[in-house]
Amino acid sequence: MLTDPTDPSRVLIEVSDLDGGHELVRRYAEPLGHIVTWAREYLCRPHPELGRKGPVCPYAQTSLDRGTFYLAVCPGEPDAAQVAEVLDGYRSWFQRLVAPEGVSPQFRTILVLLPDLPVDRAPAVIDAAQLALKTRYVEAGLMVGEFYPGPPPKHGLWNPDFLPLGSPVPLLAVRHMVASDFPFLKDDPAHAAAYLERFGERPPAPLREAVAAARQG
């Protein structure tokens, strides 16, 4: 378990901690376990509706294997503004974390669980918080994604009938922006500009035409 040196109340739970005796782990053992199982059995595996080969998340297995898959808990029933404030703290810490030697930062992720949030409130709270956070995350070269039971009404890139963001516990996920993120950022000029600053010269081959068009205005 990691403790933020700037705020001892902020902790990150590693998968290896789930068998430990920390009070937070004991209190939320069930939802934490559900999310690790979901990551292994859903994110790390192919899905027949995904529309492409490979696992749902190309980075999750390495993140789990290399010890850069972190969990956090936001207890209680916060509103969207309170969730955004909590996630701002994790964004700052995420930027200060150092990946283990030989592990690319793109495999680091923090999943902030809201296990006490009623399922019927999750869409409104999580979606509003993600919307409030996205620009400042993107400007920092990061992404913040919303997940909850339902699932969220965001369609897959390769199959518009697939809704990939369902999870058994409401959460927001923090990760580094990667070169394949352009489709998630292209519709907002500020977000697209942040992407182009980092990857405009070296987008993945399938995105080169779209990225070149965005660069030309």
PATORGU-150703 format. One record per residue (C-alpha): residue in one letter; x, y, z. Coordinates in pm, whole numbers, plus 32768, in hexadecimal, padded with zeros to 4 digits. Last residue first. Layout:
BEGIN
a, X, Y, Z $
...
This chain:
BEGIN
g, 7D2A, 88FA, 70C9 $
q, 7E4E, 8861, 7012 $
r, 7EAF, 87A0, 714C $
a, 7D53, 870B, 7160 $
a, 7D69, 868E, 6FFC $
a, 7EBB, 85F0, 7045 $
v, 7E27, 8545, 7178 $
a, 7D09, 84B4, 70AC $
e, 7DF2, 8435, 6F9C $
r, 7EF0, 83AA, 708F $
l, 7DF5, 82F3, 716B $
p, 7E16, 8191, 70DF $
a, 7F94, 81B9, 70D7 $
p, 7FB7, 8215, 7246 $
p, 8007, 8386, 727F $
r, 816F, 83FE, 727C $
e, 8190, 8575, 723B $
g, 8043, 85D3, 72D6 $
f, 8085, 84FA, 7409 $
r, 80CC, 85E2, 752D $
e, 8067, 873C, 74B5 $
l, 7F61, 86A1, 73D4 $
y, 7EB6, 85FF, 74FE $
a, 7EA7, 8742, 75C5 $
a, 7E22, 87F5, 7490 $
a, 7D14, 86EF, 7464 $
h, 7CA7, 8721, 75CB $
a, 7C97, 889A, 75A1 $
p, 7BD9, 887C, 7457 $
d, 7ADD, 877E, 74DF $
d, 7A62, 867B, 73E4 $
k, 7BB7, 85D8, 73B0 $
l, 7BEF, 8562, 7514 $
f, 7B5E, 8402, 7532 $
p, 7BB6, 83AD, 73C8 $
f, 7D1D, 8427, 7409 $
d, 7D5E, 8330, 7525 $
s, 7E36, 8240, 7457 $
a, 7F74, 8305, 749E $
v, 7F55, 82D7, 7616 $
m, 7EDC, 83BD, 772C $
h, 7F53, 8340, 787C $
r, 7E5B, 829D, 7967 $
v, 7D4F, 82EC, 7A68 $
a, 7C15, 821C, 7A91 $
l, 7AD3, 8294, 7B32 $
l, 79FC, 819B, 7BEA $
p, 78A1, 810D, 7C26 $
v, 78B8, 7F9C, 7C83 $
p, 785D, 7E72, 7BA5 $
s, 78E9, 7F1D, 7A6E $
g, 7851, 7F81, 7920 $
l, 7926, 8054, 7838 $
p, 7920, 7F84, 76F8 $
l, 77CC, 7FD5, 765F $
f, 77CE, 7F0F, 7519 $
d, 76D6, 7F6B, 7407 $
p, 77C6, 8067, 7370 $
n, 78C5, 7F53, 7332 $
w, 7A2C, 7FBB, 72F1 $
l, 7A3B, 80FA, 73C0 $
g, 794F, 8078, 74CE $
h, 781E, 8141, 752C $
k, 77EE, 821A, 765E $
p, 76A3, 81F1, 7715 $
p, 773F, 8199, 7866 $
p, 76EE, 802D, 78C7 $
g, 7609, 7FFE, 798C $
p, 76FC, 7FB8, 7AA1 $
y, 7809, 80C2, 7AB2 $
f, 7940, 813C, 7A00 $
e, 79B5, 829D, 79AB $
g, 7B0A, 82E5, 7917 $
v, 7C14, 83E5, 796C $
m, 7D2E, 8419, 7875 $
l, 7E7E, 84BD, 78AE $
g, 7F6B, 85A1, 77F0 $
a, 7F47, 86BB, 78EE $
e, 7E62, 877F, 7803 $
v, 7D96, 8641, 77E2 $
y, 7D64, 862D, 795A $
r, 7D04, 879A, 7970 $
t, 7C0A, 8770, 7856 $
k, 7B76, 8629, 78D4 $
l, 7B2C, 8684, 7A3D $
a, 79DA, 872F, 7A27 $
l, 7958, 8634, 7928 $
q, 79D6, 8511, 79FA $
a, 792B, 859F, 7B30 $
a, 77E1, 85CF, 7A79 $
d, 77EC, 846E, 79EA $
i, 7842, 83D0, 7B39 $
v, 7735, 8487, 7BFD $
a, 761A, 8464, 7B01 $
p, 7667, 82FB, 7AA6 $
a, 76A9, 828A, 7C0E $
r, 756B, 8307, 7CAF $
d, 7497, 81D2, 7C64 $
v, 75BA, 80EF, 7CC2 $
p, 75CE, 8185, 7E1D $
l, 772B, 820E, 7E69 $
d, 77C8, 8147, 7F84 $
p, 78CA, 809A, 7EA5 $
l, 7952, 81D4, 7E01 $
l, 7A93, 8141, 7D75 $
v, 7BBC, 8209, 7CFA $
l, 7C78, 8136, 7BFB $
i, 7DDF, 81A9, 7BD3 $
t, 7EA8, 8143, 7AA3 $
r, 8012, 8115, 7A3D $
f, 8054, 8054, 78FC $
q, 8096, 818E, 7830 $
p, 81B2, 81DF, 791F $
s, 828A, 80D7, 7873 $
v, 8315, 7FCD, 795C $
g, 848F, 7F8F, 794F $
e, 84D1, 8017, 7AA9 $
p, 8392, 802B, 7B73 $
a, 82AF, 8150, 7B17 $
v, 82DE, 8293, 7BD8 $
l, 81B1, 8341, 7C6E $
r, 81B8, 84BC, 7C6D $
q, 80BC, 84EC, 7B54 $
f, 7FD1, 83F3, 7BF7 $
w, 7FE6, 84BC, 7D3A $
s, 7F63, 85F6, 7C93 $
r, 7E52, 8536, 7BE2 $
y, 7DF7, 8486, 7D27 $
g, 7DBC, 85D2, 7DD2 $
d, 7CEB, 8650, 7CAF $
l, 7C25, 850E, 7CC5 $
v, 7BB6, 855D, 7E28 $
e, 7B48, 86BB, 7DC0 $
a, 7A8B, 862D, 7C95 $
v, 79D8, 8538, 7D79 $
q, 7970, 8654, 7E5F $
a, 78EB, 871C, 7D39 $
a, 782B, 85EE, 7CB6 $
d, 777C, 85A9, 7E00 $
p, 780F, 84C3, 7F04 $
e, 7761, 838E, 7F90 $
g, 7857, 82F8, 8086 $
p, 79B4, 8278, 804C $
c, 7AA0, 82D4, 7F2D $
v, 7B79, 819F, 7F11 $
a, 7CBE, 8174, 7E54 $
l, 7D47, 805B, 7D7F $
y, 7E96, 8045, 7CCF $
f, 7F04, 7F76, 7BA4 $
t, 8079, 7FBD, 7B7D $
g, 80F0, 7E72, 7C0F $
r, 8192, 7DEA, 7AD3 $
d, 809E, 7CCC, 7A95 $
l, 7F66, 7D9A, 7ADC $
s, 7FD4, 7EBB, 79FE $
t, 8049, 7DC4, 78F6 $
q, 7EF1, 7D23, 78F3 $
a, 7E3A, 7E71, 78EE $
y, 7EEF, 7F13, 77C9 $
p, 7E3A, 7E98, 7691 $
c, 7CE3, 7ECE, 7731 $
v, 7BC9, 7E00, 7697 $
p, 7CC5, 7CF3, 7640 $
g, 7D38, 7CA5, 74E0 $
k, 7C8D, 7C9B, 738F $
r, 7B98, 7DA4, 7321 $
g, 7A21, 7DE2, 7324 $
l, 79F2, 7DCF, 749C $
e, 78B5, 7CFD, 7489 $
p, 795D, 7BA8, 74B3 $
h, 7A36, 7C27, 75D0 $
p, 7BA8, 7BE2, 75F0 $
r, 7C3B, 7BC9, 774E $
c, 7CFE, 7CA9, 7839 $
l, 7BE9, 7DA7, 7875 $
y, 7ADE, 7CA0, 78B7 $
e, 7B5F, 7B7C, 7987 $
r, 7C94, 7C1A, 7A21 $
a, 7C0A, 7D79, 7A4C $
w, 7AB9, 7CF7, 7AC3 $
t, 7B66, 7C18, 7BC3 $
v, 7C30, 7D41, 7C42 $
i, 7AF2, 7E11, 7C4E $
h, 7A2A, 7D0C, 7D0C $
g, 7B43, 7CE3, 7E09 $
l, 7B41, 7E56, 7E55 $
p, 79C6, 7E4E, 7E71 $
e, 79D3, 7D2C, 7F6C $
a, 7B01, 7D97, 803A $
y, 7A75, 7EF2, 807E $
r, 7A85, 7EFB, 81F9 $
r, 7BA9, 7E0C, 8214 $
v, 7C70, 7ECA, 810F $
l, 7C2C, 8018, 81B8 $
e, 7C8D, 7F8A, 830B $
h, 7DD8, 7F01, 828D $
g, 7DF2, 7D8E, 82DC $
g, 7E84, 7CFD, 81A3 $
d, 7E05, 7C05, 80A2 $
l, 7D9F, 7D1E, 7FB9 $
d, 7EF2, 7DC3, 7FDE $
s, 7F8E, 7CF9, 7EC3 $
v, 7EA1, 7DA5, 7DD0 $
e, 7F33, 7EF3, 7E36 $
i, 7E66, 7FEE, 7EF7 $
l, 7EB6, 815C, 7ECC $
v, 7E91, 8247, 7FF3 $
r, 7E27, 83AF, 8032 $
s, 7DFE, 83FF, 81A5 $
p, 7F77, 8432, 81C2 $
d, 7F63, 8568, 80E1 $
t, 80A2, 85F2, 8043 $
p, 8166, 84AD, 806E $
d, 8049, 83ED, 7FC5 $
t, 803F, 8298, 8068 $
l, 807D, 815A, 7FA2 $
m, 8000, 8000, 8000 $
